[in-house]
Amino acid sequence: MKAHIKLGRIFGVAVGLHYSWIIIALLVTLSLRSQFAIDHPNWAASTTWAIAIITGLLFFVSILLHELSHAAVAKLRGIPVRAITLFALGGVAQIEKDAADAKSEFWMGIIGPIASMVIGVVCLVLAWLLGWSFAEEPGSPLTAMFMWLGYINIALAVFNMIPGFPLDGGRVLRAVVWWITGDANRSTRIASGVGQFVAVGFILLGILRFFSGAGFGGLWIAFIGWFLLEAARASGAQVEITERLTGVRVGDVMAQQFPIVDANANLQTFVQEHLLPTGHRCFVVSEQGRPAGIITPHEVKAIDRARWPYTTVGDVMRPLESLRTVSPERPVAEALEMMGREDVNQVPVVQEGKLAGIISRGHILRLLQTRAELDI
């Protein structure tokens, strides 16, 4: 889940918006405007719109605080956090690696619902201080805003504690099973299975509500269930991949022979004489007889075709010093994790300061396919 709109950095963590956030933000604002207009027909239209927009924005701020709490605990436990992205179903903190122990997993999972619960209680207290009571509807726009934010954040906390991996409650369940069994992979499989069961329940409930007249609300519940189902399945598949790659080093899988192209060749020549005839996805760029970088179709596509004859491979290559590299002794699972984190398909393998090979997702995929065929 990558951000399309960058908002900046908070405590060193990049914060951004996925395009789908715009759609849900619009729907939330329209829904709030409609609800406030029905509950408070005496409000002016401008007041209704203003309080709906402000409430919607503060709701997403509370979601951001929820995700920041995850990021804060992860950092305290020594786990890097790459970014936080708000999207249609809420937010996601892109934590670069899994927790190393059950205790870290537990606190990383439970802190989000705790943060949402605290925000909800604080908002309800503010509404009460402004004169609202449980027995009556809030009178002022400010009171109505805090009341709605209070209830929705408490509901968010409760929802996230549903033991459906990868919801926060599912991560807490995984941590508890991990602590009892001492087996991280087994705990992930159990949490993933429970998550899939919960997700199917959401889908069935959503379909039932849709045909019972709930309309869009029912479809939304079903969509949430589908999203959770895919995420839970992916978590289970990740465990299988990790187990199949256990004991395999980068040096066992990397390609020691790799195609080389001169840095002074223009892109037109590179495409016609190297890229298209061979179908190779990654080339090592040679500069004065030494490896200087790599070039893939991704770098070529970024250049307008009319400029290919006047642009050299060296102009667009990714220099080795700017790339993340791995050593031949590193586990293949770590290299695959790095590729996913950095969103790259190939990683140079460096030993004693020299290029020893290239490892790609394709190399790892072929290994997995072979092991799956032999059931190893």
N, C-alpha and C positions, 0 to 999 in steps of 0.2 A: 504494500500500500504506500505508494510514493506521492509526495506533495507536488502539485502542479503550481500552486501559488505559495511563494515563500513569505512568511511573516516576520522572520528574524530569529534570534536565538535567546533562550531564557536559561540562565545558569549553564551556558555552554551547549545546550541542546537545541538543535534546529527545530523550528515550529512552522508548520505549513498546512495548507488546505488541499484536499483532493477535490476534483471538479464536482463530485457527487455531493459535497457539502453544500454547494450553492443551491442545489435542488431541495435538500432537506431543510436548509435554513429558510427558504422561501415558503415551504409547506408549513413549517412550525410557526412562522410569522403570520401567515394567513389563518391558520387554525386558532392562534391566540387572539387575533383581531376579531374573528367570528365569535369566540367564546366570551371575550370581554364585552362585545357589543350586545350579546344576549343577556349576560348577567348584569350589565350596567347600562341599560338603555338611556339613562339620563346623561351619560358622558357625551361630550362633543366628539364628532368623528375624528378630528385631529388628535384629540387626547387618546382615543382608542388605538389609533394607528401608532402613535408615539410610544405608548406603554407596551404595545405588542412588539414593536421593533426592539426596544430596550430590553424587555424581558427575554426575547429570543437570543439577543447577543449575550446577555448575562448567563443564560442557560449553557451556551457553548463555552463561555469562560469557565463555568463550573466543570464541564467535561474536561477542559484543558487542565484544570487544577487536579482532577482525578488522575489524568495521565501523568502529570508532573509528579504526583505522589509516588507512582510506580517508578518513575525515572530516578527520583531522589533516593528511594530505598535501594534500587539497583546500583547506583553509584556508591552509596555507603557500603554495599557488599562487594565493591570492587568490580562491578560488571558495567562495561561501557554502554552508553545509550546514544544511539546515532541521531534519532529524530523523533518527533511526535507529529502525527498527521491526523487531522480531523476529517472525517468522511461521513457518508450517509448514515451509518449505523453507530456513530459516536466518535471514538478516537482510538488510536493505537500508538503505543510507544514501541519504537523499533529498537529493541534491546539486542545487542550484537551477539550475545551467546547465552546459552542456558545457565541457570543457576548451578553452582557446583555442589550444593548440599540442600537437604530438605528444609532446613531452617530458612535459608535465603529464599527458596521458592515460596514458602509459606508467607513470609512477610511481604515479598513482592506481590503476591496475589491478594492478600487481605487488606493491604493499605489503601487500595483504590476504593472499595466499599466503605471503609472507615472514613476516608476523606469526603465521600459523597454524603454519608450520614451526618458528619459534622456540619457540612455546608447546609444541608437541609434543616437541621435543628437550629442553626444560627439564623437562617432566613425566617423560620417560624417564630423565633423569639423576637426578631426585629418587627415582624408583623404584629405580634402581640403588644410590643411596646408602643406601636403606633395606634393601638386601640382595637385591634381585631380580637374576636373571641371565637371559640369553636362553634358556638351556637348560632352565629350569624355570618352573613356574607360580608366581606370587607367593603368598606365604603369608599375609601380613597384609592386612586390609581396606584400609589406607592405601596399601600397595604396589600392590594390585590396582587401586585407583582411579587412581593416577598412571600405571600402565601403560596402562590403557584410554584415559585422556585423551591420553596421548602418541601412541598409535597413531591415534586418531580425528582428532586435529588434523593429523597428518602426512598422513593420507588426505584430509582436507578441503583441505589445501594442494595436493595433487596433483590432486584433482578440479577445483578452481577454476582450475587452469592448462590445462584442456582448452580448446582454441581455439574454443569455442562462445559467440559473443556472445549475451547480455550477461554471461556468466561473466567472471571476472577475466582468464582466458586469452584470451577473445575481445577484451577491451578492450586487452590487450597486443598482440594481432595487429593490431587497428585502428590502434594507435599506430605500429607498425612500418610498416604499409602507408602510413599518413599521412606518416611521415617520408620514405619512399622516393618517393612520388608527389607529395607536397605538396598533395594534394586531400583535405580532410576528408570531404566527402560521398561521394567514391568509396571511401574507406577504410571508411566505415560500411556502404556497400552490400556490399562484399566480405566484411567481418566478419559482416554479417547473413546473407549467403548461406551462409557456412561454418557459422554458428550453426544455421541451419535444417537443414543436412545432418547435423550432429552430433545435433540434436534428434530427427530422424527415426530415426537410428541408435539412440538411447536408447529410443524408442517400440517399434521392432521388437525390440530386445533384451529389453525388459520383457515384451512379449507372448510372445516365445519362451520366456522363463524361466517365465512364468506357466503355459503349457501343458506345460512340462517338470516341473512340480511345485513350483516355487518359491513359489507362492501369493501372499501379500500382498507379498513382496519384489519379485516381478516386476511387479506392478501399480504399486508405488511408483516403480520405475525408469521405467515408461511414463508415469506422471503427471509426473515430473520432466522427461521429454522433451517432453511436451505443453506444460508451462509454459515451457520454453526456446524451443519453437517459436513460441508466441504472442509472447513477448518479442522474439525476433529479428525476426519479421514486423513488429511494432510499430515497432522501430528503423528498419527499411527504409522503412516507410510515413512515418515522421517526416522522413526525408531527402527523400522525394518532396514532402511538404507544404512543407518549407522551400524547396526549389528553385522550386516553383510560386509561392511568395510573395515570391521575390526581387525587389527593386525596388519593392514595393508599400508605401506609407506608410499609417499609421493614418488620416490625413485623407482618403485616397482611398476608404476603405471605411466610415468611421463614418456614423452617421445624424445629420444636422444638425437634423432636425426630430424631436422626441421628445414623447411624451404627458406632460402635466403634471397633477398633482393637488395640491390644496391641503392643507397640513399639518394643518389643523383638521378636515378631513373624517374621519368615523369609518370604521372598517374595513368595517362593513356596507354603507355607502353606496359606498365605494371598490370593493368586490367587485361589487356589483350594477350600478353605473352605469358603471364604468370597466374593471375587470378582465375580467369575464365577457363583456360585449358586444363588446369589441374583440379579446380574445385576446392583447393585448400582454403581454410578459413583464417589462418594465422601465418604471417611471414615475419621472420626476423630480419630487421633492417641492418645492413652492414655499412659502416662508415670508416673508411681508411683501414679496411680489413678487420675491424672489431665490431661486435654486436653493439648497436647503439639504441635500439628500440624495437617495437613490434608494430605491425600494421595489419588491420583487419578490414573487411568490407564496411564496417561501421564508420571508420575514418574516411573511407572513400566516398560513401554516400553523403557525408556532410559537405562535400565540395561540389559546386555546380559543374555539370558535365562539360560545359564550354571552357572551363578553366583547367580541365585535366591535362591538356598538352603543355600548359605553362606552370604547372604545380608539381614539385618533386615529391617523391616518397618521403624524403627527409623533412619536408615542410609540414606534413600532416601526421607523421608517426607519433606514437606515444613513447617518449624516451624511457629507457630502462630505469633511470634514477627516480622517475616520477611514479613508477608502478609498484604495487605491492608484490612481493616475491615470496617464495617459500623455499625451504631447503629440502633436499632429497629425503632426509630422515623424518620429516613431519608426517603425521598421519594423513591419509587421503581425506578422511572425514573433515579435518580442519581446513584443508585446501578447498573442499566443496563448500564449506560454510563461508569461507572468505569470498569465493566467487559470488555467492548469493548476496552477501553483505555489500560487496563493492559493485554488484551488477555487471560483472564481466564474465566472459566465456573462457578466457585463457589466462593463465598465470605463469610467468617465467620462473624457472627453477634455478636457483643460484647456489653454487657451492664454492666456498673460498674466494668469493668475489668474481667468479666466472660463471657465464651462462652454461648450465649443464643440460638444460632441456626445457620443454614446454609441457605443461599439463592443462588439459581442457575438460570442459563438461563432457564432451564427446568421449574422451578416453575413459572417464569414470563411468559413463553410461554403458559403454561396451563391457566394462568389467562387471557391472551390476547385472547386465543381461546374461552374461556367461554364467555367473554364479546362480542366478535365478533358474536358468535352464538345468543346471546340475543340482539345484536345491541345496546350495552350500551357503 
